Amino acid sequence: MAHEEDALEHERRSWQPSPGLAVAVPDPLQNPGLPPHRERITDKDPAAMKRAVRTVYTLFYLSLAGSIWAIAAYMLFPIESGRLVDIRHNNLFIGLGIGLALLAIGLGAIHWSKAIMSDREFVEPRHATRGRDTTREAAVQAFRDANEESGFGRRTAITGSLFAALVASILPGITLFRGLAPHNTAEDPIAGDPVALLHHTMWKKGERLAHDPSGEPIRAADLTLGSAVHVIPESLASLSHHDGYLEEKAKAIVLLVRLLPEQLPAAENKLEWSYNGIVAYSKVCTHVGCPVALYEQQTHHLLCPCHQSQFDVSRSAAVIFGPAARPLPQLPIAVDDEGYLVAQSDFTEPVGPSFWERH
């Protein structure tokens, strides 16, 4: 096989144009060749090469210092006070540290490629998509040659500092994630415990059910058959936004539904938690916390619009479709002496996504 002895025969066959598209050019463009190679100062002066190497790993170590400073700034300039000046200082000094870390890595990599890596011109001819085995082996050898020419495996001072800088550049981001979680304090010892936070809402014994957002109490006699009403605790209306109005509403929001009493079979429902066919369930989906706000009157199904979980109101809001892991928590209700709907207690289980109650 003579063509196996010619290293370019495989490529030459792929270069042949189609006979129907071939064009004869009387004065074809000539290959101008490569310009004369110009050596860099680091190629001619060993002392300049050493200075370049020192510059590169110094930049990488400077990046490492920037990452460490960003982590330190996160702790030295806390934002728990809520003051604008503290938030500005936190953002400024963390940003400077991260910016220095990334900038130094970039400058070091550029200086490494321009002053230290091999500086030779290469011509790479085009070839067929699938090369021969010998060509593929040559590609692997090219990577080995590149490693040798770049000094990546040989210049341990540079590679060590680069790896340290890259690893350290990730740490500020990981550190900042800590600020997304609530923190326990002496005044609020359960602030960082999602299970405890979601296990307690503003509902309590005797708390009247009120329309959202007006806060007007709801009489049982005013609810029509097949209706679905968005409900909040009556006392929520007196809470300001600075005192956590939105946070409390997000946990305590309820959907009130009225069915015929015979449509709530005793075997599948807690009838002592309902009143004359009126039931109340958390509006927060047990999948990822979206609002369950769509009600099918004929089927008695509640639908979550985010991921299509469906709950059957006539069966204790059991999950009948979708990714939700458990039924909607039910709010025990009753009627007071004036005919207003009231809560018998708080929810008996955490509201919201199921994964939050897993310890």
C-alpha positions in Angstrom: 0.0 0.0 0.0 2.1 2.8 -1.4 -0.2 5.6 -0.1 0.4 4.5 3.5 4.0 5.6 3.0 2.9 9.1 2.0 1.8 11.1 5.1 -0.3 13.5 3.0 -2.0 11.1 0.6 -5.0 10.7 2.8 -5.4 14.5 2.8 -4.7 15.0 -0.9 -7.6 12.8 -1.8 -10.0 15.0 0.2 -8.7 18.2 -1.5 -9.8 17.1 -5.0 -12.6 19.4 -6.2 -15.7 18.1 -8.0 -15.1 18.0 -11.8 -18.2 20.0 -12.4 -17.0 22.8 -10.1 -13.3 23.0 -11.1 -12.2 26.4 -12.4 -9.0 27.0 -14.3 -7.3 30.2 -13.1 -4.5 31.6 -15.4 -2.7 33.4 -12.6 -3.4 31.5 -9.3 -2.5 33.2 -6.0 1.0 32.2 -4.9 1.8 31.2 -1.4 3.6 34.2 0.1 5.2 32.1 2.8 5.8 33.3 6.4 7.6 36.5 7.3 11.0 36.2 9.0 10.8 35.1 12.6 11.5 37.8 15.2 12.9 36.6 18.4 11.5 38.0 21.7 13.8 39.5 24.3 13.1 36.5 26.5 14.3 34.2 23.8 17.6 36.0 23.6 18.2 37.0 27.2 18.0 34.3 29.9 17.8 37.0 32.6 14.7 38.4 30.9 13.1 34.9 30.8 13.7 34.6 34.6 12.1 38.0 35.2 9.1 37.0 33.0 8.7 33.7 35.0 8.8 35.7 38.3 6.2 38.2 37.0 3.8 35.4 36.0 3.9 33.5 39.3 3.8 36.8 41.2 0.6 37.7 39.4 -0.9 34.3 40.3 0.0 34.7 43.9 -1.5 38.2 43.8 -4.7 36.6 42.6 -4.5 34.2 45.5 -4.2 37.2 47.9 -7.2 38.9 46.2 -9.3 35.8 46.8 -8.2 35.6 50.5 -9.0 39.3 50.9 -12.5 38.9 49.5 -13.2 36.2 52.0 -11.7 38.3 54.8 -13.8 41.3 53.7 -16.9 39.3 54.0 -16.2 38.8 57.7 -14.6 42.2 58.4 -17.5 44.2 56.9 -20.7 42.5 57.9 -24.1 43.7 56.6 -26.3 42.4 59.5 -26.8 45.9 60.8 -28.7 46.8 57.6 -27.1 50.3 57.4 -26.4 51.5 53.9 -22.8 52.4 54.7 -22.1 48.9 55.9 -23.6 47.4 52.8 -21.5 49.7 50.6 -18.3 48.8 52.4 -19.1 45.1 52.1 -19.8 45.3 48.4 -16.8 47.5 47.7 -14.1 45.5 49.5 -15.4 42.1 48.4 -15.7 43.3 44.8 -12.2 44.7 44.9 -10.9 41.4 46.2 -12.7 39.3 43.5 -11.8 41.8 40.8 -8.1 41.6 41.7 -8.2 37.8 41.8 -9.7 37.5 38.3 -7.6 40.3 36.8 -4.3 38.9 38.1 -5.1 35.5 36.7 -5.9 37.0 33.3 -2.8 39.2 33.2 -0.6 36.3 34.3 -2.0 33.9 31.7 -1.5 36.5 28.9 2.1 37.3 30.0 2.9 33.6 30.2 1.7 33.0 26.6 3.4 36.1 25.2 6.8 36.0 27.0 7.4 32.4 28.1 5.6 29.8 26.0 7.3 28.6 22.7 7.2 31.3 20.0 7.2 29.5 16.7 5.0 29.8 13.6 3.0 26.8 12.6 1.3 25.9 9.4 -1.6 23.5 9.7 -3.0 22.2 6.4 -6.6 21.3 6.2 -7.4 17.6 6.1 -10.3 15.2 6.0 -12.7 15.0 9.0 -11.6 11.6 10.1 -7.9 11.1 10.0 -5.9 7.9 9.9 -4.8 6.2 13.1 -1.3 7.6 12.5 -2.8 11.1 12.3 -4.7 10.6 15.5 -1.6 9.4 17.3 0.2 12.4 16.0 -2.5 14.6 17.5 -1.9 13.1 20.9 1.8 13.6 20.4 1.1 17.3 19.6 -0.5 17.7 23.0 2.7 16.2 24.5 4.8 18.6 22.5 2.6 21.6 23.5 3.0 20.6 27.2 6.8 20.5 26.7 7.0 23.8 24.8 4.7 25.7 27.1 6.6 24.5 30.1 3.3 23.7 31.9 4.6 20.4 33.3 8.1 21.7 33.8 7.7 25.1 35.4 6.4 24.1 38.7 6.5 27.6 40.2 4.1 28.9 37.6 1.8 25.9 37.5 1.6 25.7 41.3 0.8 29.3 41.7 -1.8 29.1 38.9 -3.6 26.2 40.5 -3.6 27.9 43.9 -5.0 31.1 42.3 -7.7 29.2 40.4 -8.8 27.3 43.5 -8.8 30.4 45.6 -10.8 32.4 43.1 -13.7 30.1 43.6 -13.7 30.4 47.4 -15.1 34.0 47.6 -18.2 32.9 45.7 -18.7 29.9 48.0 -18.3 32.2 51.0 -20.9 34.6 49.7 -23.5 31.9 49.5 -23.4 31.8 53.3 -25.0 35.2 53.4 -28.1 33.9 51.6 -29.0 31.7 54.6 -30.7 33.2 57.7 -28.7 33.4 60.9 -29.8 32.5 64.4 -29.6 35.3 66.9 -30.2 35.7 70.6 -33.4 37.6 69.7 -34.5 35.1 67.1 -33.0 31.7 67.9 -34.9 29.8 65.1 -34.0 32.3 62.3 -31.8 29.7 60.6 -34.1 26.7 61.0 -36.5 26.4 58.0 -38.4 23.6 59.6 -39.2 25.6 62.8 -39.9 28.7 60.8 -42.4 27.0 58.5 -44.0 25.0 61.3 -45.4 28.2 63.0 -47.5 30.8 61.3 -49.8 33.6 62.5 -52.7 31.2 62.8 -53.8 30.5 66.3 -56.9 29.5 68.2 -59.7 32.0 67.6 -57.9 33.9 64.8 -60.6 35.0 62.3 -60.2 34.1 58.6 -60.2 37.3 56.5 -60.3 38.2 52.8 -56.9 38.8 51.1 -55.9 41.6 50.9 -58.7 43.6 52.5 -58.5 41.9 55.9 -62.3 41.8 56.2 -63.5 38.8 58.3 -65.5 36.0 56.6 -68.8 34.7 57.7 -69.6 31.1 57.0 -73.0 32.1 55.7 -71.5 34.3 53.1 -69.6 31.6 51.3 -71.4 30.2 48.3 -71.3 26.6 47.2 -68.3 25.9 44.9 -66.5 29.1 45.9 -62.7 29.4 46.5 -61.6 32.3 48.5 -58.0 33.6 49.2 -57.7 34.0 53.0 -55.2 35.6 55.5 -55.3 35.9 59.3 -57.3 38.9 60.4 -54.4 40.2 62.5 -52.0 40.2 59.5 -53.6 43.5 58.2 -52.2 45.3 61.2 -48.6 44.2 60.4 -46.4 46.6 58.5 -44.0 45.6 55.7 -41.0 46.5 58.0 -42.3 44.0 60.6 -42.4 41.1 58.1 -45.8 41.4 56.5 -44.8 39.6 53.3 -42.9 36.9 55.1 -45.8 36.1 57.4 -48.4 36.3 54.6 -46.3 33.9 52.5 -46.5 31.3 55.2 -50.1 31.9 56.4 -52.0 32.3 53.1 -54.9 29.9 52.8 -57.4 28.8 50.2 -61.0 28.4 51.6 -63.3 26.1 49.6 -67.0 25.2 50.1 -68.4 21.9 49.0 -71.5 20.0 49.9 -71.0 18.2 53.2 -71.7 14.8 51.5 -68.8 15.5 49.1 -66.4 15.2 52.0 -66.4 11.4 52.9 -65.5 10.8 56.5 -63.1 8.0 55.7 -60.8 10.4 53.8 -61.3 13.7 55.6 -60.9 15.2 59.0 -64.5 16.4 59.4 -63.8 17.9 62.8 -61.4 20.4 61.0 -64.2 21.6 58.6 -67.5 23.4 59.0 -70.6 22.5 57.0 -68.6 21.5 53.9 -66.1 24.4 54.3 -62.4 23.4 54.3 -59.2 25.5 54.5 -55.9 24.4 53.0 -52.5 26.1 52.7 -52.1 27.9 49.4 -48.4 27.1 49.3 -47.6 24.1 47.1 -45.7 21.3 48.7 -43.4 20.9 45.7 -41.4 24.1 45.6 -43.7 26.7 47.2 -45.6 28.1 44.3 -49.2 29.5 45.0 -51.9 26.9 44.4 -54.5 29.2 43.0 -56.5 27.4 40.4 -59.7 25.6 41.5 -61.8 23.2 39.3 -65.3 23.5 40.8 -66.7 20.3 39.2 -63.8 18.0 40.0 -62.9 19.7 43.3 -59.2 19.8 42.2 -56.7 22.4 43.2 -54.0 23.0 40.6 -50.5 24.5 40.9 -49.7 26.5 37.7 -45.9 26.2 38.1 -45.4 22.4 37.7 -49.0 21.1 37.4 -49.3 19.4 40.7 -53.0 18.6 41.5 -54.7 18.1 44.8 -58.1 16.6 45.5 -60.0 18.8 48.0 -62.6 16.1 48.6 -59.9 13.8 49.8 -57.9 16.0 52.3 -56.1 17.7 49.4 -54.3 14.4 48.5 -51.8 14.6 45.6 -53.4 13.1 42.5 -50.9 14.3 39.8 -47.5 16.0 39.5 -44.3 16.3 41.5 -45.7 17.4 44.9 -44.6 14.9 47.6 -47.5 15.3 50.1 -51.0 16.8 50.5 -51.5 20.5 51.3 -51.5 21.1 55.0 -55.1 21.7 56.3 -56.0 24.5 58.7 -58.5 23.4 61.3 -61.4 25.8 61.3 -64.7 26.4 63.2 -67.3 29.2 63.7 -67.4 31.6 66.6 -70.5 33.0 68.3 -70.9 35.7 65.7 -70.8 33.3 62.8 -67.3 34.2 61.6 -64.9 31.5 60.5 -62.0 31.1 62.9 -59.0 28.9 63.2 -58.9 26.1 65.8 -55.1 26.2 65.9 -52.1 26.7 63.7 -51.2 24.2 61.0 -50.2 20.9 62.5 -47.3 20.4 60.0 -44.9 22.7 58.2 -46.2 24.5 55.2 -44.4 24.8 51.9 -42.0 22.5 50.0 -41.5 19.1 51.5 -37.7 19.1 51.3 -37.6 21.9 53.9 -38.9 19.6 56.6 -36.3 16.9 56.0 -33.7 16.9 58.8 
